Amino acid sequence: MNYESFLSDNARAMRPSIIRRMSQLLAGRSDVISFAGGMPNLEMFPTDDLQAIFSALLAKEGPRIFQYSVTSGLPGLIEALVEHLHNVKQIKAAREEIIIVSGSQQGLDLVARILLNPGDVVLVESPSYIGATAAFNNVRADIVGVRRTSRALDLDDLMAKIDMAQRARKPVRFLYLTPNFQNPTGFLLSQDNRRQILDLAERFNFLIFEDDPYGDIYFSGGSPQAIRPIKSMDTGGRVIYLNSFSKILVPGLRVAWITAPKEIIYQIQLAKQAADICTSTLSQTLICEYCRRGRLGAQMDAVRKFYEKKCQVMLDALATHMAGGARWQAPLGGYFVWLTLNQAIDTEAVAPSVIDEAKVAYIPGGPFHIDGHGKNTIRLSFSNETDATIREGISRLSGKLA
């Protein structure tokens, strides 16, 4: 039976991501060293702590931890986030300005659904996180890329894209960006650039959707001040801020949160009620108790040290094996190193042969770009391989691409 005629226009607009396609190529391939997935390392999961907390909660609360909860999120967890945002992020948020969502990807989806109509313009940095552009594409928005360098969003290009939208009588709904250790590049926007972006949002009347999953994973060369979110500078209610426990704690609990003006939070709550009613009560209760016991600070410190070491192993291997074949910049945090090959190699086209012949995987950089550029770039994740396999994988990769 042909089901095409039954599909909605939104469904027809959906496309599989390059990460999903690469995952299919890697399915069942235990012989492949993978720098493809941006997954946390199992070694950093506080399994013993979470197991002890779960047992204590089950003994104390009984089956209530398996019940539905309110759509906005458990009050205790929201209160913990109010404190965390103030103390760690310099963000002042009231309880009604926070909603718990089932992972950052749901946050992206919900914001897209409440703010974007088909054909609306959404600006994104280019390259950009493809999970975000997929969410915007699913509601058939007009996605327009803005050039990004290692330290700044190109403000001239941003203004040019705003002007282009205005001349087409298509106002910009919002600008999506990841200022801290961006996926895929690992780049960090300067604080001056962030202030200038906020000034332009106020001047041209658009919102900023700030995604910050990697901001807490800053290395010794960085600082809390360098990663200060745009939301912390926002006095006019321009910024929607998204963050998650996935990269600093565990992703399987699927707990993230959005901080925004209460009017926006209300609309997100309505959309979430129709999507999944509420985020897992068990997951929220576990994380709430983990924070209440004061474990989060030590966990973040351990995560930073662990991934900084992994990053340095990869950088050393790149310097040894690929110095003549590619260019890169050492990230100051996050999970990723972004490579630009010196040769005009289409990294997406050769990826299957690199997997089969060199038994090493990466994510091609082209699909992260909005304008078709970046075919000779790749994203490497250092988070999930051992030190030995990072060294071996880069050695293998150099034999195919350097």
FITORPA-507481 format. One record per atom (N, C-alpha, C, CB): x, y, z; residue in one letter. Coordinates in pm, whole numbers, plus 50000, padded with zeros to 5 digits. Glycine has a CB too. Layout:
<pts>
XYZA/...
</pts>
This chain:
<pts>
500854988050000M/500005000050000M/500885012450000M/499045000150123M/500515022249921N/501255034949915N/500655044650017N/501215040949770N/501465048250115Y/500975056950222Y/501315071750199Y/501545052550354Y/501945074750087E/502375088550062E/501215098350069E/503055089449926E/500075094550016S/498935103750013S/498375106450152S/497845098249923S/498725098050249F/498225099950385F/499115109250467F/498115086650454F/500315111850419L/501275119650498L/500935134450495L/502685117350445L/501205141250606S/501025155750613S/502155162850540S/500955160450759S/501965175550512D/503035183450451D/504255184050543D/502545197750419D/504005184950673N/505125185150768N/505915172050762N/504615187650911N/505215160850753A/505905147950746A/506745146950618A/504895136450751A/506235151950509R/506985151350383R/508235160050387R/506095155750267R/508235170050475A/509405178850485A/510515172750569A/508995192250546A/510215162150644M/511215156250734M/512295148850656M/510545146750833M/513545150050705R/514675143450642R/515525136650749R/515525153650560R/516105124950719P/517025118650815P/518305126750827P/517345104150773P/518875127350947S/520095135050968S/521315126650930S/520205139751113S/522425133550907I/523675126650875I/524105117850992I/524775136750841I/523795121851114I/524185113751230I/523425100551230I/523925121451362I/522135100951194R/521365088451186R/521895079651073R/519865091451166R/522235085850961R/522765077950849R/524085071450886R/522945086650724R/524935078850956M/526205073051000M/525965061951102M/527115083951059M/524975063651187S/524665053351286S/524255040351218S/523555058051380S/523535041451107Q/523145029451033Q/524365022450974Q/522165033150921Q/525335030250926L/526555024350872L/527365017250981L/527415035150806L/527225022051104L/528015016651215L/527295005551292L/528385027651311L/526045003151259A/525254993351334A/525944979651331A/523834992251276A/526214974251448G/526834961151459G/528314960751430G/526154951851369G/528954972451412R/530364972951374R/531224975651497R/530604983751267R/531474965651577S/532324967351695S/533784968851659S/532144955551788S/534124966451532D/535514967651488D/535894981851450D/535754958451371D/534944991151453V/535175004951408V/535435014051528V/533965010051327V/536485022151519I/536725032851616I/535855044651576I/538255036951623I/534995049051665S/534015059251627S/534255072551697S/532625054351657S/534505082751615F/534525096651661F/533225103551617F/535765104151605F/532195095451585A/530985100951526A/529995105951631A/530315090351441A/529645097651727G/528595101551821G/529075110951929G/528005089551884G/528295121451955G/528625130552064G/528005125852194G/528145144752031G/528375113852235M/527775107752354M/528665109352476M/527485092952330M/528075111152594P/528885111152716P/529545097552735P/528015114552839P/530655097552806N/531375085252834N/530755078052954N/532865088152859N/530565065052941L/529955057353049L/530735058553180L/529855042853009L/532035060953170E/532845062153292E/532415073953378E/534315063553255E/531775083853317M/531405095853391M/529985095353448M/531535107953301M/529295084253429F/527945083053486F/528065079553635F/527115072253409F/527465087453724P/527545084653869P/526575073553909P/527255097353951P/526815061753855T/525865050653870T/525625046854015T/526365038553793T/526685046054093D/526525042054234D/525675052154311D/527905040554302D/525955065054289D/525165075454356D/523695074454318D/525705089354322D/523425073054188L/522045072654141L/521335060054191L/521995073253989L/522055049054198Q/521445036754250Q/521075038354398Q/522405024954231Q/521975044254476A/521705046354618A/520525055954637A/522945051754689A/520495066454556I/519405076154565I/518075069554528I/519665088354475I/518095061554421F/516865054754379F/516335045654491F/517115046554252F/517225038054552S/516805028854659S/516215036554777S/517985020354706S/516865047754813A/516365055754924A/515015062054892A/517375066754960A/514855066954770L/513595073054730L/512475062754726L/513735079754594L/512775050954675L/511755040654667L/511295036554807L/512275028454590L/512245035654900A/511895032055037A/511065043055104A/513155029355119A/511375055455073K/510705066655139K/509375070255072K/511605078855139K/509385071154939E/508225076154866E/507325065054812E/508675084954753E/507875053054797G/507085042154742G/506715044454597G/505835040154824G/505545039754556P/505175040354414P/504905054454361P/503965032054391P/504865064454449R/504585078154403R/505615083054301R/504535087654522R/506855077954308I/507875082754215I/507645077554073I/509265078554263I/506655068554056F/506325063453923F/505045069653868F/506185048253928F/504475079253940Q/503215085353901Q/503455096753801Q/502465090654025Q/502375101153736Y/502445113453657Y/502815125153748Y/501095116153584Y/503365135753687S/503615148053761S/503075159853680S/505145149953791S/503195171753735V/502685183553665V/503525186353541V/502675195853759V/502915192253441T/503575194453312T/504785203553326T/502605200353213T/504695213453410S/505795223153421S/507045217253484S/505345235053502S/506895206553562G/508045200353627G/507875199753777G/509305207853592G/508625190853841L/508545189653987L/508965202654054L/509425178054036L/508175207854146P/508525220454213P/509915220254276P/507505223754318P/510295209054337G/511615208254400G/512755209554301G/511755195254475G/512605203554183L/513645204654081L/513695218654024L/513405194453969L/512535224654003I/512515238453953I/513175247854054I/511065242953924I/512915245854182E/513555254154284E/515075252254282E/512995250754423E/515535239954263A/516975237354254A/517575244254132A/517245222254247A/516825244754023L/517315251353902L/517345266553918L/516445247653782L/516375272153990V/516425286554019V/517735290054088V/515215290854107V/518105281954186E/519355284154259E/520575281854171E/519415275054382E/520555271054093H/521675267854004H/521885278953900H/521425254453932H/520825283553840L/520945294053739L/521515306853798L/519575296953676L/521085310253919H/521575322453983H/523035321154023H/520735325654106H/523395310054084N/524745308454139N/525795304954034N/524745297754245N/525415297253933V/526375292253835V/526325299953704V/526115277553809V/525125303753661K/524965309953529K/524725324953533K/523825303353457K/524565330553651Q/524275344853667Q/522945348653601Q/525405353253608Q/522015339153600I/520695341353542I/519675342153655I/520325330053441I/518925353053660K/517855354453758K/516555349853693K/517745369153809K/515975339253747A/514745333753691A/513775330453804A/515035321153606A/512515334053784A/511465330153878A/511005315953844A/510275340153872A/510325309753937R/509865295953917R/508975294653794R/509125291054039R/508125304853772E/507205304153658E/507905306953525E/506055313953678E/509195309753529E/509965312053407E/510815299853368E/510855324253424E/510515288353428I/511245275953400I/510245264753374I/512195272253519I/510545256553275I/509785244353250I/510755232853226I/508815246153130I/510445221253282I/511245209253261I/510755202353134I/511155199553384I/511695198353048V/511345191452924V/512115178252916V/511645200352801V/511655169552828S/512225156052816S/513415156152721S/511155146052768S/514505161952768G/515705163152687G/515695175952605G/515855151152597G/516885180552567S/516995192852489S/516285191752355S/518445196352466S/516285179752296Q/515635178552166Q/514155181552174Q/515855164552109Q/513505177452282Q/512115181452298Q/511995196552314Q/511485174352418Q/512925202552385G/512895217052399G/512975224052264G/514035221652487G/513855219352177L/513965224952042L/512655223351967L/515115218151965L/512075211551976D/510835208651905D/509685217351955D/510465193851919D/509555218752086L/508455226452142L/508575241252108L/508395224752292L/509775246752118V/509955260852084V/509655263151936V/511395265452117V/510095254051851A/509795255351708A/508295255351685A/510455243951628A/507575246751754R/506135245551731R/505345257451781R/505625233051796R/505825264151886I/505045275551937I/505415288751870I/505225276852086I/506585289451806L/507035302251751L/507055302951599L/508395305251802L/507055291551530L/507275291651386L/506055286751309L/508475283151351L/505685294451208N/504725290151107N/505475286250981N/503695301451078N/504845278450892P/505505275350765P/505925288050692P/504585266950676P/507185288450649G/507695299950576G/508315310750662G/506625305850497G/508135310050795D/508775319950882D/510295318450878D/508265318451028D/510975329650892V/512445329650888V/513005327151028V/512975343050832V/513885317151037V/514665314951158V/516135315451118V/514305301251228V/516895323651186L/518325324951158L/519085315051246L/518825339451184L/520065308451187V/520915299151262V/522365301751223V/520525284251234V/523265299351317E/524675300251283E/525015289051185E/525565299451410E/525955291851096S/526375281750999S/527875280051006S/525935285750855S/528335267751046P/527575255451069P/526755255951198P/528505243651073P/525765246951205S/524855246951320S/524485232651358S/523575255051289S/523975231051478Y/523555217951528Y/522405212751444Y/523155218751677Y/522565200951386I/521565195951292I/520295191051362I/522145184851209I/520355188151491G/519125184951563G/518195196951571G/519445179851702G/518775208851581A/517975221051584A/517395224051447A/518815232851633A/518225223551344T/517715226551210T/516665216351168T/518875226851108T/516795203851214A/515755193851184A/514435197751249A/516195179951233A/514475202451374A/513245206651443A/512595218451371A/513545210451588A/513405227751322F/512855239351252F/512335235251114F/513935250351238F/513035225951050N/512585221150920N/511265213650931N/513645212050857N/511065206651042N/509845198751059N/508585207351063N/509935190751186N/508705220151097V/507555229151092V/507615237950968V/507495237851219V/508505234250876R/508645240650744R/509025255450753R/507335239350666R/509885258450848A/510415272150856A/511425274450745A/511055274650995A/511675286950716D/512715290950621D/514005293050701D/512315304050540D/514925283550693I/516145283750773I/517235291050697I/516595269350810I/517765301750757V/518775310150691V/520045309950776V/518255324750672V/521155306250714G/522425305250785G/523155318450795G/523295295250719G/523835320550908V/524675332250932V/526085327150960V/524135341051052V/527065332650893R/528445327850907R/528925329251051R/529375335550813R/529675319151095R/530275319351228R/531755316251217R/529575309151322R/532555323951289T/533985321251299T/534275314851434T/534825334351280T/535545312851466S/535885306251591S/535545314551714S/537355302951592S/535425327751699R/535185336251816R/533925344751805R/536355345151837R/533285344751688A/532195354251672A/531205349851565A/532735367951639A/529965353651585L/528985353451478L/529255365751392L/527515353151532L/529275363951260D/529575374951168D/528405384751170D/529825369551022D/528585396151236L/527485405651254L/527095412451124L/527865416051356L/528045414651035D/527705420250904D/526805410650827D/528985423150822D/527135397850832D/526305387950764D/524945386750833D/526995374250761D/524925387750965L/523655387451039L/522755398950995L/523905388151190L/523305410850987M/522505422450946M/522045421150801M/523305435350964M/522905415450717A/522525413350577A/521355403550566A/523725408150496A/521365393050647K/520285383250643K/518995389050701K/520675370450719K/519115397550803I/517935404350857I/517335413550751I/518295412550983I/518195421050682D/517735430150576D/517055422350464D/518915438250520D/517635411050428M/517055402750322M/515655398050361M/517965390550293M/515485393950486A/514175389450532A/513165400950534A/514295383350672A/513615412550578Q/512715424050583Q/512255428150444Q/513395435850652Q/513185427950348R/512815431650211R/511845421550150R/514065432650123R/511925409250196A/510985398950150A/509695398950231A/511635385250156A/509565408750324R/508395409750412R/508185396850492R/507135413050330R/509305391150536K/509275378950619K/510105381750744K/509835366450540K/509495386950848P/510265390650967P/510965378651029P/509355397151071P/512115381351089V/512875370951158V/512185367751291V/514345375551181V/511865355051311R/511235350951436R/512255350151550R/510525337451419R/513345342951524F/514395342251625F/515705337951561F/514015332551737F/516775340351638L/518115335751603L/518465324351698L/519165347351613L/518805312851641Y/519235301351722Y/520745300651721Y/518615288151669Y/521335298951839L/522785297451845L/523215290151971L/523475311051837L/524415284351964T/525055277552077T/526365284652105T/525285262252047T/526375294452195P/527585302452216P/528765294752274P/527275313952305P/528485284352354N/529545277552429N/529885263952370N/529135275852574N/531115262852315F/531665249952271F/530685242852178F/532005241052391F/530355249952074Q/529255246351986Q/529395232451925Q/529145256451877Q/528295225851907N/528185213951824N/527785218751684N/527135203551884N/528685217651583P/529775207951572P/531195213151593P/529705201751440P/531405226251605T/532765231551591T/533575231751720T/532705245351536T/532885231851835G/533585233951961G/533955248351988G/534815225651964G/533515257651902F/533905271651913F/533155278652027F/533645278951781F/533755289552075L/533235297352187L/533085311852143L/534175296352312L/531865317152149L/531645331252114L/532215340252223L/530155334052093L/532825351252183S/533335360852280S/532175367752352S/534245371352211S/532455373052470Q/531425380152545Q/531005392952474Q/531925383352685Q/531935399752409D/531585411852333D/530625408452220D/532845418552277D/530885397452150N/530025393352041N/528615390052092N/530615381251968N/528535383952207R/527225380652264R/526425393252294R/527405372352392R/527095403252352R/526395415752383R/525925422552255R/527315425252463R/526745422152151Q/526375428352024Q/525195421151960Q/527565428351928Q/525155408051972I/524025400351919I/522745404251992I/524275385151932I/522815405552125L/521645409452203L/521195423552165L/521945408652353L/522135432452143D/521795446152100D/521045445951967D/523065454752088D/521505437451874L/520845436651743L/519445430651756L/521685428351646L/519275421151847A/517945415451868A/516965426051917A/518015403851969A/517445434852005E/516595445652054E/516335455951945E/517235452352176E/517355458651866R/517225468651760R/516275464151650R/518595471751700R/516355451351612F/515565446251499F/514385437551544F/516445438351406F/514135436751674N/512945430451729N/512815415651690N/511725437851683N/513805407751728F/513675393251717F/514135386851848F/514485387751595F/513765374351867L/514155366951987L/515465359451963L/513045357052027L/516115355552072I/517305347252067I/516985334052137I/518535354352134I/517265323152069F/517105309752126F/518505304452154F/516285300152030F/518885304652282E/520245301252324E/520285286952378E/520755311152432E/521055278452312D/521195264352348D/522555262452415D/521055255052221D/522565256952537D/523815256952616D/524105243352680D/523735267552724D/524125232352602P/524345219252664P/525775216652707P/523925208652569P/526735224252651Y/528155221552679Y/528805232252767Y/528915220452549Y/528055242352808G/528645253652878G/529325250153009G/527605263652904G/528885239553075D/529495235753203D/530775227653185D/528505227853286D/531075223653060I/532255215353035I/533365224252980I/531925203652936I/533815233653062Y/534915242353020Y/536215237153080Y/534665257053064Y/537285238453002F/538575232953042F/539385243353119F/539365228052920F/540605239653158S/541415248353243S/541755261553176S/542685241253283S/541725262053043G/541985274652973G/540795283852968G/542445271852835G/539625278953013G/538425287053012G/538075291953151G/537255279252954G/536905297953164S/536475303053294S/534965304853293S/537185316453329S/534325304953411P/532885307353415P/532485320653351P/532405307053558P/533335330753361Q/532995343653301Q/532985342853149Q/533985354253347Q/533885334953091A/533965333752945A/532745326852888A/535225326152905A/532085318452968I/530925311152918I/529605317252966I/531005296552962I/529665329153022R/528445335653071R/527385336252961R/528765349853124R/526185330752984P/525175330252879P/524655344052840P/524025321552923P/524165344852718I/523485357052673I/522275359752763I/523055355852524I/521625349152807K/520445350652892K/520765358653018K/519895337052930K/521985357553069S/522345364853191S/522425379853168S/523685359753244S/522535384053042M/522605398253008M/521245403752966M/523615400452896M/520255395152957D/518955398552899D/518075405553002D/518255385852848D/517795418252978T/516905425753066T/515545428453003T/517555438953105T/515415425152874G/514175428252803G/513335416252765G/514495435852682G/513695404352815G/512905392452782G/513075387752640G/511475395052808G/514275389352585R/514545385652445R/515045371252430R/515555395052385R/515525365152537V/516285352652524V/515515340952583V/517645354052593V/515415330252504I/514925317352548I/516145308552569I/513905310852444I/516335303452689Y/517555296252726Y/517245281552749Y/518205302452852Y/518005272752683L/517825258252692L/519085251852746L/517465252352553L/518935243152846N/520075235852900N/519615221952942N/520715243453020N/520575213352976S/520275199152994S/521205192853096S/520385191852861S/520735181853156F/521585173553242F/522275162453164F/520745167653354F/522015161353035S/522505149852959S/524015149152950S/521945150152820S/524685160452929K/526125160152907K/526915160553038K/526525171852820K/526325165553144I/527065166453271I/526675155453370I/526825179953334I/525555148853346L/525105138453438L/524875125453359L/523785142753513L/523665123053314V/523365111453229V/522295115353127V/522895099153315V/522395110653003P/521395114152903P/520125105652910P/521985113052767P/520235093552964G/519105084352961G/517925088553047G/519555071053003G/518135097353143L/517025102253224L/516165112253147L/517545108653351L/516725118153041R/516005127252952R/515395138953029R/514905119752877R/516245146753093V/515785158553167V/516575170753122V/515935156453320V/515855180653073A/516425193653036A/515455204253084A/516675194652881A/515795216953061W/514895227553103W/515025239653012W/515155231453248W/513965247353009I/513915259952935I/513645271053034I/512825259652823I/514395281953020T/514185294153098T/513805305153000T/515455298053182T/512665311553022A/512165321652929A/511105330053001A/511565314952800A/510675341152939P/509565348752998P/508355339753022P/509185360552906P/507615342753127K/506525333853168K/505465332153059K/505875339253294K/505305342252973E/504335340952865E/504755330152765E/504165354452793E/506065329452738I/506595319052649I/506495305352717I/508075322152611I/506845304852845I/506775292252919I/505355286752918I/507265294253065I/504365295452932Y/502965290952930Y/502625284052799Y/502025302852953Y/503055289852688Q/502765283852558Q/503515270552540Q/503135293552444Q/504755269952588I/505505257352582I/504795246652664I/506955259352634I/504255250752779Q/503545241252864Q/502325235452792Q/503095248152995Q/501595243752720L/500445238852644L/500885228852537L/499685250452578L/501975231952469A/502485222852366A/502975209752427A/503615229452287A/503615210652543K/504125198552608K/502995189752660K/505065202352724K/501915195852707Q/500775187852752Q/500285178652641Q/499635197052798Q/500285183652519A/499845175552406A/500915165852358A/499425184452292A/502175168552391A/503275160252342A/503525148052430A/504545168452333A/503685150152561D/503985138652649D/503445140352791D/505475136552655D/502595150152813I/501965152952943I/502975158253045I/501305140252998I/504035150753069C/505035155053165C/506325147353141C/504545153053311C/507425153053187T/508695145853188T/508665135553301T/509895155653205T/509355124553282S/509355113453377S/509505118153522S/510485103753344S/508525114653604T/508585117953747T/509795111453813T/507295113553818T/510065099053777L/511215091953834L/512515099153800L/511255077553783L/512685102953675S/513905109853634S/514075123053708S/513905112353483S/512995130853714Q/513065143753783Q/513375141953931Q/511745151353766Q/512755131953994T/512955129754137T/514395125754166T/511995119054189T/514965117154081L/516355113054098L/517295125054090L/516735102653992L/517105133353987I/517995144753968I/517795155054078I/517775151053831I/516555157154117C/516275166654225C/516995162654353C/514755167554251C/516925149854388E/517585145054509E/519105145454494E/517125130754542E/519595142554374Y/521045143354347Y/521545157654373Y/521365139054201Y/520775167454324C/521145181454347C/521005185154495C/520275190854260C/519935180454558R/519705183654700R/520845178754788R/518375177654747R/521435167454750R/522545161854827R/523875168654796R/522655147054800R/523855178554708G/525065186254679G/526085179154592G/525705190054805G/525635169854509R/526575161954429R/526915168354295R/526005148254406R/526105177654247L/526255182354109L/527565189754087L/525105191354072L/527995197954183G/529235205554166G/530445196654147G/529455214454285G/530575186354231A/531705177054219A/531635169254089A/531735167454339A/530405165754048Q/530245158553922Q/530715167053804Q/528775154453902Q/530355179753803M/530785188553693M/532305190253692M/530105202253704M/532905191453808D/534375192353815D/535025179953755D/534835194253961D/534505168253790A/535055155653739A/534875154553588A/534395143653808A/533725158753540V/533445158353396V/534415167253320V/531985162753367V/534655179253371R/535585188453304R/536975182353292R/535665201753379R/537495177053401K/538835171153400K/538915159253306K/539245166953542K/537895150953307F/537895138853224F/537935142453076F/536655130353254F/537045151453032Y/536985154552890Y/538145163352845Y/535665161452858Y/538685171352934E/539885178852897E/541035169452865E/540285188653010E/541185158952943K/542235149052915K/541985142052782K/542305138653029K/540745138252757K/540405131852629K/540715141052512K/538925127852627K/540345153652528C/540585163452422C/542075164752394C/540015177052462C/542885165352498Q/544325167052478Q/544925154852408Q/545015169352612Q/544445143052440V/544925130952371V/544645132052221V/544255118252429V/543435136652186M/543115138152044M/543955149051979M/541635141352027M/544135160352046L/544935171251989L/546375166751967L/544895183552080L/546935159352061D/548305154352045D/548385144751926D/548775147252174D/547385136151911A/547385126751799A/547235133951666A/546245116551816A/546405144251663L/546265152151540L/547575159051504L/545155162651556L/548255164651603A/549535171251578A/550565161351524A/550065177851706A/550515149151571T/551465138951526T/551165134051385T/551465127151622T/549885131951354H/549535124851231H/548935133551121H/548575114051264H/548355145151155M/547595152551054M/548015167051040M/546145151851086M/549155170751095A/549565184851091A/549695190150949A/550885186551163A/550085181750855G/550235186450717G/549005184950632G/551345179250653G/547975178450686G/546805175550604G/545535182450645G/546575161250603G/545535189350758A/544295195550806A/544605206950901A/543395185250875A/543575215150926R/543675226251020R/542595224551126R/543535240150948R/542915228751247W/541945227951356W/542325238051464W/541875213651414W/541385240451554Q/541625249151668Q/541305241451795Q/540775262251659Q/542195242251892A/541975235152018A/540755240952089A/543225236052110A/539735232652116P/538565237852188P/538895240352335P/537395228052177P/538165249452395L/538325252452537L/537295245352623L/538235267452560L/536525236452561G/535525228952634G/534695220552538G/534625238252714G/533715213452593G/532805205752511G/533315191952475G/532515213152387G/532815186852360Y/533075173152316Y/533795172052182Y/531785165752307Y/533995183252109F/534305182151967F/535555189751925F/533145186951888F/536225183951823V/537265190851747V/536785191551603V/538665183551759V/536935203351543W/536465205851406W/537675206551313W/535635219251398W/537695197851214L/538815197051121L/538425202550984L/539305182651107L/539305210550926T/539185214750787T/540345208750710T/539165230450773T/540045200150615L/541095193450538L/541725202950439L/540525181150466L/543015201550418N/543715210150321N/543355206450178N/545215209150341N/542985193950155Q/542595189650022Q/541085191050004Q/543035175049997Q/540665192249877A/539245193649846A/538585179949844A/539045200949710A/538485173749960I/537885160549974I/536455162050024I/538725151550070I/535515155549955D/534135155350002D/534045144850112D/533135152249884D/534055149350236T/534145139950348T/532885131550365T/534415147550476T/531745136450317E/530535128250322E/530605116950221E/529285136950297E/531105119850102A/531185109749997A/532135098350034A/531625116049867A/533235101650101V/534235091250131V/534015084450266V/535625097350127V/533065089350345A/532875083750479A/532625068650480A/531715090750547A/531765063250392P/531565048650394P/532835040750367P/530525044750293P/533665045450274S/534895038250244S/535905039450359S/535515043450114S/535915050750428V/536795052250543V/536385042450654V/536765066950597V/535085040750672I/534605031050771I/535015016850731I/533075031950786I/534795013350606D/535064999650561D/536564996550555D/534454997450425D/537365006250509E/538775003450485E/539665006850605E/539245011050364E/539415018350668A/540255022450782A/539625018750916A/540505037450777A/538355015050911K/537615011451032K/537645022751136K/538184998651093K/537345034751087V/537225046351174V/536085054951121V/538565054551181V/535315061151211A/534135068751171A/534205082951226A/532865061851219A/533615092151150Y/533505106251188Y/532175111151134Y/534705114751133Y/531825123551165I/530645129751106I/531105140151004I/529745136351216I/530695138750877P/531045148850777P/530505162450814P/530525144750639P/531265172950783G/530875186350824G/529885193350734G/532065194650835G/529795188950608G/528915195750514G/527485197250559G/528935188650386G/526825186550609P/525425187750648P/525155197450763P/524915174450685P/526175201350838F/525975211350943F/525855225450885F/527145210851042F/526305227350763H/526225240350698H/524865242050631H/527355242050593H/524375254150631I/523075257050571I/523195259650422I/522435269050640I/524365263950378D/524545268850242D/525305259350150D/525245281950245D/525525246850193G/526225237450108G/527735238050118G/525835239649969G/528275246750201H/529715247550218H/530205236650314H/530125261650270H/531515236550337G/532095227850438G/532225213350399G/531305228650559G/532265210450269K/532375196450227K/533705190150268K/532205195450077K/534715198350292N/536035193050332N/536265194050483N/537135200550259N/535175194550561T/535285195450707T/534725182750770T/534535207950760T/535185180050893I/534645168750969I/534565172451116I/535525156150949I/533585166251183R/533455167551328R/533985154851393R/531975170151369R/534905156751487L/535455145551563L/535035147051709L/537005144951550L/534455136551764S/534115136451907S/535155128351983S/532695130651930S/535705134252087F/536715127452169F/536125121552297F/537845137152205F/534815122452313S/534205119552443S/534135104852477S/532825125252447S/534005096152378N/533545082652410N/534525071452380N/532305080052337N/535705074552324E/536705064152299E/537765064452409E/537355066152159E/538525053552420T/539635053152515T/540805061252461T/540065038452543T/541755064352546D/542945071652500D/543645063952388D/543915074152617D/543765050852405A/544465042652305A/543735042552172A/544635028352357A/542405041352175T/541665041052049T/541595054851984T/540265035552071T/541645065452063I/541735078852004I/543025079951923I/541685089852113I/544135075951981R/545425076651911R/545415067951785R/546585072252004R/544925055751798E/544895046651684E/543935051751577E/544485032551730E/542785056851618G/541805061751522G/542305073551441G/540545065651593G/542985082951505I/543535094451432I/544635089751337I/544085105051531I/545435080151378S/546465074551290S/545825068451165S/547305063951364S/544755060751184R/544055054751070R/543445065450981R/542975045051119R/542835075451044L/542175086050968L/543165093550881L/541465095751063L/544345095950934S/545365103250857S/545755095750731S/546605105750943S/545725082550736G/546065074750619G/545065076050506G/546205060450656G/543835080150539K/542795081750437K/542555096150396K/541515075850487K/542765105750487L/542355119550460L/543485129650459L/541355123650560L/544625126550522A/545695136550532A/546505137350403A/546625133350650A/
</pts>
